[in-house]
Amino acid sequence: MIHKSIEFIEQHLDEELNLDRIAKEAGFSKFHFHRIFQKYVGKSVAEFIRSRRLSSAAQLLLYSEERILDIALHYGFESQEAFTRAFKALYALPPAQYRSQIKLLIQEREELTMSEIKGWMITGTSPGKYKATLDSQIYHQGRSSVSLKCITDETLEGQEFGTLMQQFDAVNYLGKRMRFAGFVRTEEVSDWCGLWMRVDDKLQNMLGFDNMQHRSIKGTADWNYYACVLDIPAEADCLNIGILLSGTGAVWLDDCTFEEVGLDVPVTDSRERREDFPKEPQNLQFEA
């Protein structure tokens, strides 16, 4: 429901959008829909719509010559003054100043390699065939996202993949249920891609794992919200998070969060057995 709702919002950002319309599209009551949306996405529906409209407006400021007033009206602001107030609250600069200063910054900044993006690294079965960079033209919110792209013209063998990832100590998360989430956009992904999260002990035994393979993202898709949820047992030592791209294509990641969630949020551990077993032994006397 969350995925379909965000997809609907993305397709109608330049139209009138309100809780009634989106809840009706999702097939839920306003109250139930708003509660679920805020619980998983971390923002109210109105906050999410406004932030996406402002992000889209920021892209138009940088990569088009449209007047600020036209951009404001296009995204539903009643005046340029109202748009300027909202834009400055999010980006700390008024639109005109943002357009001039950030354009200059983008022109001056060289393409960043992963060694310059703090905390992240590229690994996988074929890391040399993939490239990760900051992308200041395509982003979900803020001023940039990170992209992971296949850069080889060679035929990929089997399930070759690259992953953008980081590792950190589990000590602050022991005994908690944690969610790694973010917004993902894809372009011509030939095999599949997805967020992933892994929990290891001191001997590097895997205690929990989810790479979204059973609910993977394929082909071309606009920004949407995805998450991995795992329990962190007491013996955990290291946590790993990232995004994986298998095959050719490109994927963008933005607005990531890593946060504790309640036990009412189900885990997504892909190691779990998904068969529907009977609740008790059957026909032990062979009489049936």
Buried (B, 14 or more C-beta within 10 A) or exposed (E): BBEEBBBBBBEBBEEEBEBEBBBEBBEBEBEEBBEBBBEBBBBEBEEBBBBBBBBBBBBBBBEEEEEBEEBBBBBBBEEBEEBBEBBBEBBEBBBEEBBEEBEEEBEEEEEBEBEEBEEBBBBBBBBEBBBBBBBBEBBBBBBBBBBBBBEEEEEBEEEBBBBBBEBEEBEEBEEBBBBBBBBBBBBEBBBBBBBBBBBBBEEEEEBBBBBBEEEBBBEEBBBBBBBBBBBBBEBBBBBBBBBBBBBBBBBBBBBBEBEEBEEEBEBBBBEEEEEEEEEEEEEEEEEE
